[in-house]
Amino acid sequence: EDKVVQSPLSLVVHEGDTVTLNCSYEVTNFRSLLWYKQEKKAPTFLFMLTSSGIEKKSGRLSSILDKKELSSILNITATQTGDSAIYLCAVLVQGAQKLVFGQGTRLTINP
Amino acid sequence: DTGVSQNPRHKITKRGQNVTFRCDPISEHNRLYWYRQTLGQGPEFLTYFQNEAQLEKSRLLSDRFSAERPKGSFSTLEIQRTEQGDSAMYLCASSPRGGNIQYFGAGTRLSVL
């Protein structure tokens, strides 16, 4: 069965800190890995990673995929209170259209 | 581009009642998905449409659940004879032809009393 595991499940840091969120997967036919940010509403798309070793960057957020280790990390530098959210990792399986999600990491940024 | 729209945002019902949710995808997105999310968990796939054809269904979708997309635009998800275990957030997403990024709506939160 396809499986995505995120760690940590919960993280509390101070504003200005740098955080690293982890995602590992076991799937039959990997196609892409996606990161979403979920506040009290719709999950919003952050990154899609298909190739190993190529960093995607958007402002203070960056992500990279390691297909050898079957994992990805999401980095957030100089965190702000607005970064507080649940961060979801999902894998798109080749041949299917469904996303397989991890449990999410609840990130809390304290001022 | 108004995004994926879901209605209602919240639904409270009594056990045994039927409920129906609506999803309007992003205009011209031909793929539409339904997911269910319970507290502390990531979304779980329920079903997927390409245009009006329902191409994939999860085993989570029991015979009390039915989804339709009659004209290939909006979709409805109906739950018959609701149970307390059906309480969850029901998320809808859409993606364009040939695209892999799924864009989500804000969801419908169902509470079954």
Interface residues (C-beta under 8 A of the other chain):
Chain A: V4 Q6 R31 S32 L34 Y36 K41 A42 P43 T44 F45 M48 L88 A90 L92 A96 Q97 K98 L99 V100 F101 G102 Q103 G104
Chain B: G3 V4 R31 Y33 Y35 G40 Q41 G42 P43 E44 F45 Y48 Q50 L55 E56 S58 L91 S95 N100 I101 Q102 Y103 F104 G105 A106 G107
